[in-house]
Amino acid sequence: MTELHGWADWLVSSLIIIGSLFALIGSVGLARLPDFMARLHAPTKSTTLGVGGVILGSIIYFSVTTTFSWHELLITIFLFLTAPISAHLLAKAGLHLELKRVENTRDLRAQPNQYSDED
């Protein structure tokens, strides 16, 4: 087993811990938030950053110990390209199906006069 240099050890460890915390926060948000739109926000933002942090730590680890890891870089690019697109499609499906929402996530465009500048 190859040992890492001191800076690489700290960097890889920090990225994995930070990524894990983001993934944990996203998972808790998915379980605890009140409706579909709020639940959609947690895994798409924080879990994507969490997985990105862990993969970035893995890229640095394998780049220092062996050779640069192209497949992990491609996984990262794929993740950051597909997560926002899938979240957008899920949100559009939720709006189309008119899923039940709590008061804080309701569509404010339903009452356009309430927020107009025509005073």
All heavy atoms as an XYZ file, in Angstrom:
925
protein
N       0.842     -1.183      0.000
C       0.000      0.000      0.000
C       0.887      1.246      0.000
O       1.832      1.350      0.757
C      -0.905     -0.003      1.224
C      -1.834      1.149      1.279
S      -3.056      0.869      2.561
C      -3.874      2.419      2.502
N       0.553      2.185     -0.878
C       1.313      3.405     -1.010
C       0.810      4.448     -0.022
O      -0.390      4.642      0.114
C       1.171      3.957     -2.433
O       1.523      2.938     -3.355
C       2.046      5.163     -2.628
N       1.748      5.114      0.653
C       1.360      6.171      1.579
C       1.329      7.503      0.840
O       2.129      7.747     -0.059
C       2.331      6.239      2.742
C       2.181      5.080      3.686
C       2.888      5.333      5.002
O       3.060      6.508      5.362
O       3.254      4.340      5.637
N       0.427      8.365      1.260
C       0.296      9.682      0.649
C       1.270     10.655      1.283
O       1.711     10.475      2.417
C      -1.126     10.209      0.832
C      -2.230      9.503      0.085
C      -3.574     10.087      0.484
C      -2.046      9.638     -1.399
N       1.597     11.718      0.553
C       2.348     12.817      1.143
C       1.450     13.496      2.172
O       0.224     13.352      2.143
C       2.736     13.827      0.067
C       3.588     13.240     -1.009
N       4.910     12.931     -0.804
C       3.302     12.892     -2.274
C       5.405     12.430     -1.923
N       4.450     12.387     -2.827
N       2.033     14.273      3.053
C       1.259     14.910      4.119
C       0.166     15.816      3.602
O      -0.980     15.754      4.048
N       0.466     16.667      2.608
C      -0.542     17.592      2.068
C      -1.647     16.844      1.356
O      -2.813     17.193      1.446
C       0.100     18.621      1.141
C       0.703     18.004     -0.088
C       1.978     17.559     -0.241
C       0.034     17.729     -1.324
N       2.155     17.031     -1.487
C       0.977     17.122     -2.181
C      -1.258     17.929     -1.785
C       0.666     16.712     -3.468
C      -1.581     17.523     -3.069
C      -0.612     16.928     -3.897
N      -1.280     15.779      0.633
C      -2.299     15.020     -0.099
C      -3.187     14.258      0.861
O      -4.402     14.141      0.633
C      -1.631     14.072     -1.080
N      -2.607     13.764      1.933
C      -3.397     13.046      2.929
C      -4.452     13.970      3.543
O      -5.628     13.599      3.657
C      -2.458     12.509      4.001
C      -3.115     11.473      4.878
O      -4.158     10.941      4.487
O      -2.572     11.202      5.959
N      -4.040     15.185      3.906
C      -4.983     16.154      4.486
C      -6.036     16.581      3.471
O      -7.218     16.700      3.800
C      -4.235     17.391      4.997
C      -3.645     17.166      6.339
C      -2.349     16.845      6.628
C      -4.340     17.182      7.590
N      -2.193     16.679      7.974
C      -3.397     16.889      8.597
C      -5.655     17.425      7.944
C      -3.738     16.832      9.939
C      -6.000     17.371      9.288
C      -5.045     17.082     10.262
N      -5.611     16.823      2.241
C      -6.552     17.269      1.212
C      -7.590     16.201      0.891
O      -8.792     16.476      0.839
C      -5.787     17.674     -0.055
C      -6.620     18.239     -1.189
C      -7.325     19.521     -0.744
C      -5.745     18.500     -2.402
N      -7.139     14.968      0.707
C      -8.067     13.873      0.394
C      -9.014     13.637      1.562
O     -10.234     13.496      1.377
C      -7.274     12.595      0.033
C      -8.196     11.391     -0.021
C      -6.556     12.779     -1.282
N      -8.467     13.639      2.768
C      -9.315     13.427      3.950
C     -10.348     14.543      4.100
O     -11.519     14.284      4.382
C      -8.449     13.366      5.212
O      -7.542     12.308      5.129
N      -9.913     15.783      3.883
C     -10.838     16.916      3.996
C     -11.945     16.837      2.956
O     -13.120     17.063      3.264
C     -10.090     18.233      3.839
O      -9.126     18.371      4.833
N     -11.593     16.520      1.724
C     -12.615     16.433      0.671
C     -13.613     15.313      0.948
O     -14.816     15.484      0.732
C     -11.955     16.234     -0.693
C     -11.289     17.465     -1.281
C     -10.485     17.095     -2.515
C     -12.332     18.506     -1.635
N     -13.129     14.196      1.425
C     -14.039     13.083      1.711
C     -14.947     13.424      2.894
O     -16.153     13.147      2.857
C     -13.239     11.786      1.955
C     -12.635     11.323      0.633
C     -14.117     10.703      2.556
C     -11.715     10.150      0.747
N     -14.413     14.054      3.912
C     -15.244     14.424      5.070
C     -16.266     15.496      4.682
O     -17.454     15.387      5.012
C     -14.361     14.889      6.240
C     -13.608     13.691      6.816
C     -15.189     15.580      7.317
C     -12.561     14.048      7.833
N     -15.833     16.507      3.958
C     -16.764     17.559      3.531
C     -17.821     16.981      2.593
O     -19.009     17.281      2.718
C     -15.988     18.708      2.865
C     -15.164     19.455      3.917
C     -16.937     19.671      2.154
C     -14.180     20.447      3.347
N     -17.406     16.134      1.674
C     -18.370     15.498      0.772
C     -19.362     14.632      1.518
O     -20.550     14.620      1.209
N     -18.876     13.922      2.507
C     -19.769     13.080      3.313
C     -20.768     13.915      4.098
O     -21.936     13.543      4.230
C     -18.951     12.221      4.277
O     -18.070     11.405      3.576
N     -20.315     15.058      4.622
C     -21.236     15.931      5.355
C     -22.321     16.484      4.435
O     -23.498     16.547      4.807
C     -20.474     17.068      6.032
C     -19.630     16.664      7.233
C     -18.814     17.852      7.745
C     -20.510     16.115      8.337
N     -21.929     16.892      3.222
C     -22.931     17.377      2.266
C     -23.922     16.279      1.914
O     -25.132     16.517      1.825
C     -22.265     17.904      0.997
C     -21.890     19.345      1.052
C     -20.562     19.727      1.131
C     -22.853     20.330      1.025
C     -20.202     21.057      1.189
C     -22.518     21.669      1.079
C     -21.180     22.028      1.157
N     -23.421     15.068      1.711
C     -24.318     13.950      1.385
C     -25.255     13.644      2.547
O     -26.443     13.364      2.340
C     -23.495     12.725      1.020
N     -24.740     13.725      3.763
C     -25.585     13.492      4.935
C     -26.661     14.564      5.056
O     -27.836     14.263      5.307
C     -24.729     13.453      6.209
C     -25.506     13.288      7.515
C     -26.161     11.913      7.561
C     -24.586     13.489      8.704
N     -26.278     15.817      4.865
C     -27.250     16.912      4.941
C     -28.331     16.754      3.870
O     -29.522     16.928      4.124
C     -26.534     18.270      4.827
C     -25.696     18.523      6.080
C     -27.528     19.405      4.609
C     -24.741     19.680      5.957
N     -27.923     16.375      2.671
C     -28.897     16.150      1.602
C     -29.828     14.993      1.910
O     -31.030     15.061      1.636
N     -29.303     13.950      2.499
C     -30.133     12.796      2.838
C     -31.119     13.132      3.955
O     -32.278     12.726      3.907
C     -29.240     11.626      3.266
O     -28.377     11.278      2.229
N     -30.664     13.883      4.934
C     -31.569     14.301      6.022
C     -32.648     15.220      5.464
O     -33.825     15.105      5.817
C     -30.776     14.974      7.162
C     -31.694     15.641      8.162
C     -29.886     13.956      7.854
N     -32.246     16.125      4.564
C     -33.222     17.014      3.944
C     -34.249     16.248      3.131
O     -35.437     16.585      3.151
N     -33.817     15.218      2.445
C     -34.749     14.396      1.672
C     -35.761     13.719      2.583
O     -36.941     13.612      2.240
C     -33.975     13.342      0.866
C     -34.801     12.406      0.015
C     -35.508     13.169     -1.086
C     -33.931     11.313     -0.565
N     -35.335     13.313      3.739
C     -36.239     12.624      4.665
C     -37.111     13.587      5.454
O     -38.234     13.244      5.820
C     -35.429     11.749      5.626
N     -36.632     14.799      5.746
C     -37.328     15.670      6.670
C     -38.152     16.787      6.030
O     -39.064     17.307      6.666
C     -36.311     16.333      7.619
C     -35.504     15.394      8.465
C     -36.214     14.989      9.677
N     -36.672     16.208     10.352
C     -37.247     16.216     11.507
N     -37.439     15.107     12.136
N     -37.646     17.340     12.049
N     -37.833     17.212      4.832
C     -38.533     18.371      4.256
C     -39.978     18.020      3.929
O     -40.303     16.867      3.650
C     -37.778     18.884      3.042
C     -36.431     19.520      3.401
C     -35.659     19.886      2.153
C     -36.618     20.746      4.274
N     -40.877     19.031      3.942
C     -42.309     18.739      3.984
C     -42.968     18.318      2.673
O     -43.937     17.577      2.697
C     -42.917     20.061      4.471
C     -41.962     21.098      4.044
C     -40.618     20.467      4.125
N     -42.506     18.790      1.529
C     -43.213     18.438      0.302
C     -42.232     18.124     -0.828
O     -41.020     18.197     -0.660
C     -44.193     19.534     -0.098
C     -43.522     20.821     -0.509
O     -42.302     20.923     -0.346
O     -44.217     21.725     -0.988
N     -42.781     17.797     -1.982
C     -41.969     17.325     -3.095
C     -40.941     18.353     -3.549
O     -39.774     18.018     -3.780
C     -42.884     16.945     -4.265
C     -42.135     16.529     -5.492
C     -41.551     15.286     -5.555
C     -42.021     17.402     -6.565
C     -40.856     14.903     -6.676
C     -41.326     17.018     -7.693
C     -40.746     15.771     -7.751
N     -41.342     19.594     -3.698
C     -40.426     20.617     -4.201
C     -39.278     20.870     -3.229
O     -38.145     21.060     -3.642
C     -41.174     21.922     -4.481
C     -42.128     21.828     -5.620
S     -41.265     21.438     -7.139
C     -42.634     21.228     -8.217
N     -39.566     20.875     -1.954
C     -38.510     21.070     -0.968
C     -37.601     19.852     -0.910
O     -36.386     19.967     -0.806
C     -39.114     21.360      0.399
N     -38.199     18.658     -0.988
C     -37.394     17.435     -0.985
C     -36.526     17.333     -2.219
O     -35.458     16.750     -2.173
C     -38.303     16.212     -0.896
C     -38.857     15.990      0.448
C     -39.608     14.693      0.496
N     -40.418     14.681      1.695
C     -41.653     14.260      1.722
N     -42.209     13.782      0.641
N     -42.331     14.292      2.838
N     -36.991     17.857     -3.304
C     -36.214     17.819     -4.542
C     -34.957     18.668     -4.424
O     -33.915     18.338     -4.986
C     -37.080     18.319     -5.703
C     -36.479     18.293     -7.083
C     -36.163     16.868     -7.485
C     -37.424     18.938     -8.065
N     -35.034     19.736     -3.678
C     -33.906     20.654     -3.543
C     -32.727     20.019     -2.789
O     -31.573     20.191     -3.176
C     -34.370     21.913     -2.821
C     -33.361     22.981     -2.753
N     -32.992     23.725     -3.836
C     -32.624     23.414     -1.727
C     -32.075     24.587     -3.475
N     -31.824     24.423     -2.196
N     -33.018     19.280     -1.729
C     -31.949     18.738     -0.882
C     -31.033     17.760     -1.621
O     -29.810     17.943     -1.618
C     -32.549     18.098      0.365
N     -31.555     16.729     -2.262
C     -30.628     15.789     -2.891
C     -29.961     16.337     -4.139
O     -28.849     15.927     -4.483
C     -31.490     14.577     -3.214
C     -32.859     15.056     -3.226
C     -32.921     16.240     -2.316
N     -30.620     17.259     -4.832
C     -30.004     17.743     -6.064
C     -28.869     18.712     -5.795
O     -27.924     18.757     -6.573
C     -31.040     18.422     -6.969
O     -31.684     19.455     -6.239
C     -32.059     17.429     -7.444
N     -28.934     19.463     -4.743
C     -27.869     20.433     -4.466
C     -26.791     19.832     -3.572
O     -25.641     19.689     -3.966
C     -28.440     21.689     -3.797
C     -29.521     22.372     -4.566
C     -29.000     22.929     -5.862
C     -30.058     23.731     -6.576
N     -30.833     22.998     -7.520
N     -27.163     19.506     -2.357
C     -26.130     19.121     -1.402
C     -25.585     17.719     -1.656
O     -24.388     17.488     -1.479
C     -26.670     19.229      0.025
O     -27.787     18.403      0.173
N     -26.409     16.785     -2.068
C     -25.893     15.452     -2.326
C     -24.995     15.434     -3.557
O     -23.991     14.722     -3.584
C     -27.055     14.457     -2.468
O     -27.881     14.558     -1.310
C     -26.553     13.054     -2.595
N     -25.320     16.236     -4.562
C     -24.440     16.341     -5.719
C     -23.086     16.909     -5.314
O     -22.037     16.405     -5.742
C     -25.087     17.216     -6.800
O     -26.342     16.635     -7.159
C     -24.203     17.308     -8.017
N     -23.092     17.942     -4.475
C     -21.816     18.477     -3.983
C     -21.079     17.446     -3.137
O     -19.855     17.345     -3.196
C     -22.063     19.743     -3.170
C     -22.393     20.989     -3.963
C     -22.712     22.128     -3.019
C     -21.234     21.365     -4.857
N     -21.823     16.674     -2.348
C     -21.202     15.648     -1.513
C     -20.528     14.568     -2.339
O     -19.373     14.212     -2.103
N     -21.241     14.066     -3.307
C     -20.661     13.032     -4.166
C     -19.499     13.628     -4.968
O     -18.467     12.972     -5.158
C     -21.741     12.430     -5.089
C     -21.125     11.502     -6.107
C     -22.768     11.690     -4.262
N     -19.638     14.859     -5.400
C     -18.543     15.525     -6.112
C     -17.309     15.660     -5.241
O     -16.178     15.464     -5.712
N     -17.479     15.987     -3.967
C     -16.343     16.088     -3.045
C     -15.648     14.754     -2.841
O     -14.412     14.672     -2.834
N     -16.431     13.699     -2.685
C     -15.845     12.366     -2.492
C     -15.105     11.930     -3.761
O     -13.983     11.403     -3.689
C     -16.944     11.353     -2.096
C     -16.407      9.939     -2.118
C     -17.499     11.691     -0.727
N     -15.704     12.158     -4.919
C     -15.043     11.773     -6.173
C     -13.786     12.606     -6.396
O     -12.757     12.085     -6.845
C     -16.024     11.894     -7.349
C     -17.105     10.818     -7.243
C     -15.293     11.754     -8.677
C     -18.179     10.917     -8.288
N     -13.836     13.893     -6.056
C     -12.638     14.732     -6.187
C     -11.520     14.243     -5.268
O     -10.345     14.199     -5.670
C     -12.993     16.182     -5.890
C     -11.974     17.230     -6.270
C     -11.687     17.191     -7.757
C     -12.459     18.599     -5.865
N     -11.870     13.851     -4.062
C     -10.883     13.252     -3.159
C     -10.304     11.972     -3.731
O      -9.100     11.716     -3.634
N     -11.143     11.171     -4.346
C     -10.678      9.932     -4.967
C      -9.755     10.213     -6.150
O      -8.750      9.522     -6.345
C     -11.893      9.113     -5.403
O     -11.489      7.939     -6.038
N     -10.097     11.232     -6.941
C      -9.236     11.602     -8.074
C      -7.851     11.999     -7.582
O      -6.824     11.559     -8.122
C      -9.880     12.748     -8.886
C     -11.105     12.263     -9.644
C      -8.870     13.368     -9.846
C     -11.896     13.378    -10.318
N      -7.815     12.815     -6.537
C      -6.520     13.261     -6.003
C      -5.750     12.085     -5.424
O      -4.545     11.938     -5.659
C      -6.740     14.371     -4.960
C      -7.281     15.617     -5.653
C      -5.438     14.690     -4.223
C      -7.734     16.692     -4.707
N      -6.434     11.193     -4.718
C      -5.761     10.034     -4.134
C      -5.100      9.182     -5.208
O      -3.913      8.847     -5.123
C      -6.750      9.200     -3.323
C      -6.151      7.922     -2.796
C      -5.340      7.938     -1.675
C      -6.373      6.712     -3.442
C      -4.769      6.775     -1.191
C      -5.806      5.544     -2.978
C      -5.008      5.578     -1.842
O      -4.436      4.428     -1.382
N      -5.866      8.812     -6.225
C      -5.309      7.933     -7.254
C      -4.316      8.659     -8.144
O      -3.418      8.038     -8.705
C      -6.428      7.295     -8.079
C      -7.132      6.212     -7.313
C      -8.430      6.379     -6.894
C      -6.482      5.038     -6.990
C      -9.079      5.399     -6.163
C      -7.107      4.039     -6.267
C      -8.419      4.220     -5.851
N      -4.452      9.992     -8.277
C      -3.472     10.737     -9.059
C      -2.124     10.783     -8.348
O      -1.079     10.748     -8.994
C      -3.968     12.167     -9.319
O      -5.136     12.136    -10.087
N      -2.145     10.866     -7.036
C      -0.887     10.917     -6.277
C      -0.260      9.530     -6.168
O       0.954      9.373     -6.305
C      -1.138     11.539     -4.880
C       0.081     11.414     -3.997
C      -1.542     12.994     -5.024
N      -1.075      8.500     -5.943
C      -0.525      7.158     -5.714
C      -0.200      6.412     -6.997
O       0.777      5.672     -7.040
C      -1.494      6.308     -4.875
O      -2.757      6.249     -5.547
C      -1.652      6.894     -3.488
N      -1.010      6.555     -8.029
C      -0.749      5.810     -9.279
C      -0.687      6.792    -10.443
O       0.279      7.505    -10.579
C      -1.822      4.734     -9.508
O      -3.114      5.340     -9.526
C      -1.771      3.668     -8.431
N      -1.704      6.786    -11.282
C      -1.765      7.723    -12.404
C      -3.068      8.498    -12.330
O      -3.946      8.172    -11.539
C      -1.715      6.986    -13.761
O      -2.825      6.107    -13.830
C      -0.410      6.228    -13.913
N      -3.179      9.521    -13.177
C      -4.404     10.318    -13.189
C      -5.583      9.443    -13.572
O      -5.501      8.617    -14.477
C      -4.281     11.477    -14.170
C      -5.456     12.397    -14.138
C      -5.632     13.277    -13.099
C      -6.402     12.356    -15.148
C      -6.726     14.120    -13.060
C      -7.502     13.191    -15.120
C      -7.654     14.075    -14.074
N      -6.691      9.624    -12.882
C      -7.862      8.775    -13.052
C      -8.884      9.469    -13.953
O      -9.664     10.290    -13.495
C      -8.454      8.477    -11.676
O      -9.603      7.706    -11.812
N      -8.863      9.122    -15.228
C      -9.783      9.746    -16.185
C     -11.222      9.313    -15.973
O     -12.147     10.097    -16.160
C      -9.366      9.411    -17.626
C      -8.163     10.166    -18.042
C      -6.886      9.718    -18.100
C      -8.116     11.554    -18.425
N      -6.047     10.722    -18.492
C      -6.766     11.854    -18.709
C      -9.070     12.537    -18.543
C      -6.377     13.116    -19.108
C      -8.678     13.795    -18.942
C      -7.339     14.078    -19.221
N     -11.438      8.043    -15.605
C     -12.815      7.582    -15.467
C     -13.522      8.285    -14.310
O     -14.716      8.540    -14.377
C     -12.884      6.059    -15.328
C     -12.170      5.515    -14.147
N     -10.817      5.303    -14.122
C     -12.631      5.140    -12.940
C     -10.478      4.815    -12.958
N     -11.558      4.707    -12.216
N     -12.812      8.635    -13.245
C     -13.454      9.365    -12.157
C     -13.768     10.803    -12.566
O     -14.782     11.361    -12.154
C     -12.575      9.348    -10.919
C     -12.504      7.967    -10.313
C     -11.555      7.904     -9.162
O     -10.478      8.508     -9.236
O     -11.904      7.235     -8.178
N     -12.916     11.383    -13.372
C     -13.200     12.719    -13.899
C     -14.435     12.697    -14.790
O     -15.291     13.584    -14.712
C     -11.994     13.263    -14.671
C     -12.165     14.665    -15.252
C     -12.345     15.684    -14.131
C     -10.975     15.029    -16.112
N     -14.565     11.656    -15.596
C     -15.754     11.532    -16.450
C     -17.015     11.314    -15.613
O     -18.092     11.824    -15.941
C     -15.566     10.398    -17.453
C     -14.500     10.649    -18.514
C     -14.313      9.418    -19.374
C     -14.862     11.839    -19.366
N     -16.895     10.554    -14.528
C     -18.042     10.365    -13.628
C     -18.457     11.705    -13.027
O     -19.650     12.028    -12.955
C     -17.688      9.345    -12.516
C     -17.559      7.956    -13.107
C     -18.734      9.355    -11.413
C     -16.984      6.941    -12.143
N     -17.486     12.510    -12.626
C     -17.786     13.822    -12.043
C     -18.478     14.726    -13.050
O     -19.478     15.377    -12.729
C     -16.480     14.478    -11.555
O     -15.824     13.595    -10.658
C     -16.760     15.791    -10.861
N     -17.965     14.764    -14.259
C     -18.586     15.589    -15.302
C     -20.006     15.112    -15.584
O     -20.945     15.914    -15.684
C     -17.720     15.576    -16.573
C     -16.404     16.313    -16.313
C     -18.462     16.193    -17.756
C     -15.385     16.148    -17.413
N     -20.173     13.791    -15.679
C     -21.506     13.236    -15.920
C     -22.460     13.593    -14.791
O     -23.610     13.985    -15.031
C     -21.403     11.709    -16.074
C     -22.716     11.042    -16.299
C     -23.318     11.075    -17.550
C     -23.362     10.369    -15.277
C     -24.534     10.462    -17.762
C     -24.572      9.752    -15.469
C     -25.162      9.799    -16.724
N     -21.994     13.502    -13.563
C     -22.831     13.825    -12.403
C     -23.261     15.287    -12.417
O     -24.436     15.610    -12.242
C     -22.070     13.526    -11.118
C     -22.769     13.910     -9.818
C     -23.898     12.939     -9.546
C     -21.785     13.925     -8.682
N     -22.315     16.188    -12.660
C     -22.646     17.612    -12.629
C     -23.453     18.053    -13.844
O     -24.081     19.109    -13.817
C     -21.382     18.454    -12.481
C     -20.854     18.463    -11.072
C     -19.727     17.760    -10.749
C     -21.518     19.144    -10.074
C     -19.244     17.750     -9.453
C     -21.055     19.135     -8.771
C     -19.918     18.437     -8.461
N     -23.451     17.264    -14.910
C     -24.300     17.587    -16.063
C     -25.703     17.017    -15.915
O     -26.679     17.654    -16.296
C     -23.673     17.050    -17.355
C     -22.469     17.807    -17.884
C     -21.925     17.123    -19.126
C     -22.832     19.235    -18.195
N     -25.821     15.822    -15.380
C     -27.125     15.164    -15.355
C     -27.969     15.507    -14.132
O     -29.198     15.467    -14.223
C     -26.967     13.642    -15.426
O     -26.164     13.207    -14.332
C     -26.345     13.234    -16.739
N     -27.370     15.832    -13.007
C     -28.158     16.112    -11.797
C     -29.074     17.327    -11.969
O     -30.265     17.241    -11.630
C     -27.238     16.284    -10.586
N     -28.596     18.459    -12.486
C     -29.536     19.584    -12.663
C     -30.616     19.308    -13.699
O     -31.754     19.744    -13.541
C     -28.640     20.733    -13.119
C     -27.262     20.328    -12.835
C     -27.227     18.860    -12.784
N     -30.280     18.559    -14.737
C     -31.274     18.258    -15.765
C     -32.358     17.352    -15.207
O     -33.561     17.584    -15.417
C     -30.590     17.624    -16.995
C     -29.662     18.640    -17.648
C     -31.620     17.108    -17.984
C     -28.752     18.059    -18.692
N     -31.966     16.330    -14.478
C     -32.970     15.431    -13.907
C     -33.811     16.146    -12.855
O     -35.022     15.922    -12.758
C     -32.304     14.187    -13.324
O     -31.431     14.546    -12.284
N     -33.198     17.040    -12.068
C     -33.969     17.801    -11.084
C     -34.971     18.721    -11.775
O     -36.108     18.862    -11.326
C     -33.029     18.615    -10.200
N     -34.547     19.335    -12.870
C     -35.464     20.198    -13.619
C     -36.647     19.395    -14.165
O     -37.803     19.839    -14.078
C     -34.699     20.872    -14.762
C     -35.534     21.738    -15.617
N     -35.984     22.968    -15.201
C     -36.032     21.541    -16.855
C     -36.724     23.495    -16.159
N     -36.760     22.650    -17.175
N     -36.364     18.224    -14.700
C     -37.452     17.398    -15.235
C     -38.389     16.928    -14.122
O     -39.613     16.891    -14.310
C     -36.874     16.202    -15.997
C     -36.165     16.557    -17.300
C     -35.534     15.325    -17.909
C     -37.136     17.202    -18.280
N     -37.838     16.572    -12.970
C     -38.689     16.168    -11.850
C     -39.547     17.331    -11.364
O     -40.728     17.160    -11.046
C     -37.829     15.633    -10.702
C     -37.249     14.247    -10.905
C     -36.246     13.927     -9.815
C     -38.364     13.215    -10.921
N     -38.984     18.535    -11.306
C     -39.756     19.701    -10.874
C     -40.866     20.016    -11.866
O     -41.990     20.329    -11.475
C     -38.826     20.906    -10.713
N     -40.571     19.912    -13.171
C     -41.612     20.154    -14.170
C     -42.710     19.116    -14.068
O     -43.902     19.438    -14.214
C     -41.009     20.160    -15.577
C     -40.045     21.289    -15.765
C     -40.184     22.201    -16.882
C     -41.208     22.078    -17.882
N     -41.486     23.335    -18.534
N     -42.332     17.865    -13.810
C     -43.346     16.819    -13.637
C     -44.191     17.092    -12.403
O     -45.419     16.906    -12.423
C     -42.672     15.450    -13.536
N     -43.551     17.548    -11.318
C     -44.296     17.876    -10.108
C     -45.258     19.022    -10.320
O     -46.377     19.020     -9.815
N     -44.829     20.038    -11.081
C     -45.728     21.156    -11.387
C     -46.873     20.712    -12.283
O     -48.017     21.124    -12.112
C     -44.940     22.282    -12.055
C     -44.011     23.080    -11.154
C     -43.186     24.055    -11.982
C     -44.807     23.815    -10.088
N     -46.567     19.866    -13.261
C     -47.592     19.389    -14.185
C     -48.638     18.551    -13.465
O     -49.830     18.633    -13.759
C     -46.932     18.584    -15.310
C     -47.898     18.042    -16.296
N     -48.555     18.854    -17.188
C     -48.331     16.787    -16.529
C     -49.349     18.103    -17.938
N     -49.227     16.848    -17.547
N     -48.190     17.736    -12.515
C     -49.120     16.882    -11.771
C     -49.824     17.623    -10.639
O     -50.691     17.055     -9.977
C     -48.365     15.674    -11.206
C     -47.822     14.710    -12.253
C     -46.968     13.641    -11.590
C     -48.968     14.082    -13.035
N     -49.397     18.897    -10.400
C     -49.979     19.725     -9.339
C     -49.956     19.002     -8.004
O     -50.984     18.835     -7.338
C     -51.386     20.168     -9.712
C     -51.407     21.049    -10.949
C     -52.805     21.473    -11.341
O     -53.766     21.026    -10.694
O     -52.923     22.246    -12.304
N     -48.755     18.572     -7.618
C     -48.601     17.868     -6.351
C     -48.901     18.806     -5.193
O     -48.712     20.018     -5.284
C     -47.176     17.332     -6.232
C     -46.793     16.274     -7.262
C     -45.333     15.904     -7.105
C     -47.669     15.044     -7.116
N     -49.351     18.248     -4.105
C     -49.691     19.017     -2.917
C     -48.424     19.671     -2.360
O     -47.388     19.027     -2.214
C     -50.313     18.100     -1.871
C     -50.764     18.812     -0.644
C     -51.365     17.823      0.337
C     -51.709     18.539      1.621
N     -52.161     17.595      2.630
N     -48.521     20.985     -2.062
C     -47.380     21.722     -1.528
C     -47.770     22.434     -0.252
O     -48.936     22.775     -0.064
C     -46.887     22.743     -2.547
C     -46.191     22.093     -3.720
C     -45.774     23.118     -4.693
N     -46.883     23.277     -5.636
C     -46.888     24.152     -6.611
N     -45.889     24.964     -6.769
N     -47.898     24.218     -7.434
N     -46.785     22.705      0.568
C     -47.039     23.474      1.788
C     -47.093     24.953      1.405
O     -46.739     25.344      0.295
C     -45.952     23.230      2.862
C     -45.986     21.791      3.329
C     -44.599     23.629      2.379
N     -47.483     25.776      2.338
C     -47.698     27.204      2.051
C     -46.423     27.903      1.568
O     -46.464     28.755      0.686
C     -48.217     27.895      3.323
C     -48.563     29.347      3.147
C     -49.783     29.564      2.264
O     -50.604     28.634      2.141
O     -49.895     30.656      1.699
N     -45.297     27.546      2.120
C     -44.051     28.235      1.766
C     -43.533     27.906      0.380
O     -42.698     28.622     -0.152
C     -42.964     27.910      2.786
C     -43.236     28.530      4.114
O     -43.987     29.493      4.204
N     -42.655     27.979      5.149
N     -43.981     26.828     -0.225
C     -43.497     26.461     -1.552
C     -44.574     26.583     -2.615
O     -44.417     26.083     -3.705
C     -42.954     25.022     -1.551
O     -43.987     24.137     -1.159
C     -41.762     24.887     -0.645
N     -45.661     27.281     -2.326
C     -46.719     27.432     -3.325
C     -46.276     28.407     -4.405
O     -45.372     29.219     -4.205
C     -48.017     27.879     -2.683
C     -47.970     29.261     -2.133
C     -49.300     29.606     -1.475
N     -49.171     30.815     -0.723
C     -49.305     32.034     -1.249
N     -49.608     32.154     -2.508
N     -49.151     33.100     -0.503
N     -46.928     28.348     -5.522
C     -46.609     29.181     -6.677
C     -47.172     30.579     -6.467
O     -48.382     30.760     -6.392
C     -47.201     28.552     -7.929
C     -46.719     29.236     -9.176
O     -45.837     30.118     -9.084
O     -47.213     28.865    -10.255
N     -46.304     31.582     -6.364
C     -46.748     32.950     -6.114
C     -47.314     33.608     -7.367
O     -47.909     34.668     -7.282
C     -45.593     33.782     -5.559
C     -45.063     33.294     -4.217
C     -43.886     34.147     -3.772
C     -46.149     33.310     -3.159
N     -47.123     32.960     -8.511
C     -47.668     33.540     -9.739
C     -49.176     33.389     -9.817
O     -49.821     33.974    -10.660
C     -47.020     32.891    -10.959
C     -45.552     33.219    -11.055
C     -44.922     32.469    -12.147
N     -44.969     31.045    -11.776
C     -44.549     30.080    -12.541
N     -44.072     30.320    -13.724
N     -44.602     28.828    -12.148
N     -49.764     32.597     -8.905
C     -51.209     32.403     -8.918
C     -51.940     33.691     -8.568
O     -53.079     33.881     -8.959
C     -51.587     31.296     -7.935
N     -51.300     34.591     -7.826
C     -51.883     35.874     -7.462
C     -50.956     36.982     -7.947
O     -50.222     37.579     -7.156
C     -52.068     35.951     -5.959
C     -52.977     34.877     -5.420
C     -52.972     34.843     -3.906
O     -52.101     35.406     -3.269
N     -53.962     34.170     -3.353
N     -50.951     37.278     -9.228
C     -49.970     38.235     -9.761
C     -50.152     39.646     -9.233
O     -49.196     40.401     -9.143
C     -50.200     38.182    -11.264
C     -51.548     37.615    -11.445
C     -51.833     36.763    -10.243
N     -51.363     40.033     -8.861
C     -51.587     41.399     -8.369
C     -50.964     41.639     -7.000
O     -50.633     42.769     -6.657
C     -53.077     41.699     -8.307
C     -53.697     41.725     -9.677
O     -53.010     41.992    -10.662
N     -54.972     41.414     -9.753
N     -50.794     40.604     -6.246
C     -50.228     40.736     -4.911
C     -48.779     41.221     -4.958
O     -48.324     41.914     -4.074
C     -50.313     39.405     -4.185
C     -49.765     39.439     -2.784
C     -49.892     38.082     -2.120
O     -50.420     37.144     -2.698
N     -49.433     37.982     -0.901
N     -48.043     40.872     -6.004
C     -46.622     41.195     -6.073
C     -46.295     42.134     -7.224
O     -45.164     42.227     -7.640
C     -45.797     39.915     -6.204
C     -45.953     39.050     -4.994
C     -46.823     37.976     -5.002
C     -45.259     39.338     -3.836
C     -46.990     37.199     -3.880
C     -45.417     38.567     -2.704
C     -46.292     37.494     -2.737
O     -46.448     36.736     -1.622
N     -47.251     42.855     -7.737
C     -46.968     43.754     -8.845
C     -46.457     45.096     -8.322
O     -46.646     45.450     -7.163
C     -48.231     43.967     -9.696
O     -49.125     44.805     -9.020
N     -45.828     45.856     -9.210
C     -45.291     47.172     -8.854
C     -46.242     48.293     -9.244
O     -45.859     49.456     -9.255
C     -43.946     47.391     -9.560
C     -42.904     46.445     -9.030
O     -43.008     46.053     -7.862
O     -41.982     46.104     -9.793
N     -47.471     48.001     -9.543
C     -48.430     48.985    -10.012
C     -49.128     49.657     -8.834
O     -50.333     49.586     -8.683
C     -49.447     48.323    -10.932
C     -48.826     47.714    -12.159
C     -49.864     46.951    -12.964
O     -51.057     46.971    -12.602
O     -49.463     46.341    -13.958
N     -48.446     50.334     -8.002
C     -49.051     51.035     -6.866
C     -49.142     52.505     -7.114
O     -48.523     53.163     -7.778
C     -48.242     50.809     -5.594
C     -48.398     49.396     -5.083
O     -49.447     48.785     -5.354
O     -47.473     48.923     -4.399
